[in-house]
Amino acid sequence: MGDDLKMRHAVSLLKSNNPLYKYWGAHRLTRYAIDDERGMKIVEIGGAQELVNMLWDAEDYYTQLQTLKALVALSGSG
């Protein structure tokens, strides 16, 4: 499975109604944003915007924390 497909799947998890799937999606995006190229790809496919939206929607502390970690990882990407 290519990196592009994995990143798109992680972004689609952020759109789920299940808080656990949202957490997993943010966790995966944190791991994928290890370099500028991947980070920019996540931004291009809408991952950054979904993470920001999820910050407002997340009800539990751990999902919010993982979302912030993903955003910090993306902030280093250009």
C-alpha positions as a printed NumPy array, in Angstrom:
array([[  0.   ,   0.   ,   0.   ],
       [  1.497,   3.326,  -1.052],
       [  2.111,   6.239,   1.251],
       [ -0.458,   8.366,  -0.552],
       [ -3.213,   5.829,   0.035],
       [ -2.207,   5.396,   3.692],
       [ -2.345,   9.154,   4.261],
       [ -5.734,   9.447,   2.564],
       [ -7.048,   6.614,   4.742],
       [ -5.771,   8.368,   7.878],
       [ -7.531,  11.586,   6.807],
       [-10.74 ,   9.634,   6.19 ],
       [-10.505,   8.257,   9.746],
       [-10.626,  11.845,  11.027],
       [-14.074,  12.216,   9.463],
       [-15.506,   9.247,  11.36 ],
       [-18.055,   9.585,  14.142],
       [-16.126,   7.115,  16.292],
       [-13.683,   8.902,  18.667],
       [-11.264,   5.957,  18.571],
       [-11.002,   6.15 ,  14.761],
       [-10.357,   9.882,  15.03 ],
       [ -7.566,   9.21 ,  17.508],
       [ -6.028,   6.57 ,  15.225],
       [ -6.219,   8.903,  12.226],
       [ -4.433,  11.686,  14.101],
       [ -1.845,   9.229,  15.395],
       [ -1.137,   7.93 ,  11.895],
       [ -0.808,  11.438,  10.489],
       [  1.672,  12.257,  13.238],
       [  3.818,   9.326,  12.139],
       [  3.487,  10.137,   8.423],
       [  4.502,  13.783,   8.853],
       [  8.143,  12.857,   9.434],
       [  9.489,  14.842,   6.508],
       [  8.527,  17.919,   4.504],
       [  7.378,  15.993,   1.429],
       [  4.91 ,  13.822,   3.323],
       [  3.779,  16.749,   5.465],
       [  2.98 ,  18.831,   2.409],
       [  1.074,  15.903,   0.895],
       [ -1.048,  15.655,   4.049],
       [ -1.802,  19.376,   3.81 ],
       [ -2.668,  19.041,   0.1  ],
       [ -5.193,  16.262,   0.703],
       [ -6.894,  18.283,   3.437],
       [ -5.458,  16.596,   6.506],
       [ -4.443,  19.804,   8.263],
       [ -7.917,  21.302,   7.924],
       [ -9.528,  18.089,   9.179],
       [ -7.202,  18.118,  12.197],
       [ -8.182,  21.696,  13.013],
       [-11.86 ,  20.808,  12.656],
       [-11.346,  17.782,  14.859],
       [ -9.843,  19.893,  17.636],
       [-13.219,  21.578,  18.046],
       [-15.18 ,  18.325,  17.769],
       [-13.062,  15.999,  19.918],
       [-14.62 ,  15.389,  23.281],
       [-11.89 ,  13.458,  25.05 ],
       [ -8.527,  14.738,  26.209],
       [ -6.389,  12.077,  24.511],
       [ -7.869,  12.681,  21.078],
       [ -7.293,  16.413,  21.474],
       [ -3.712,  15.78 ,  22.589],
       [ -3.003,  13.472,  19.639],
       [ -4.543,  16.03 ,  17.284],
       [ -2.244,  18.711,  18.65 ],
       [  0.752,  16.397,  18.218],
       [ -0.214,  15.843,  14.58 ],
       [ -0.554,  19.576,  13.993],
       [  2.851,  20.193,  15.587],
       [  4.385,  17.522,  13.354],
       [  2.806,  19.195,  10.315],
       [  3.953,  22.647,  11.386],
       [  7.534,  21.602,  10.741],
       [  6.63 ,  20.915,   7.116],
       [  7.248,  24.168,   5.311]])
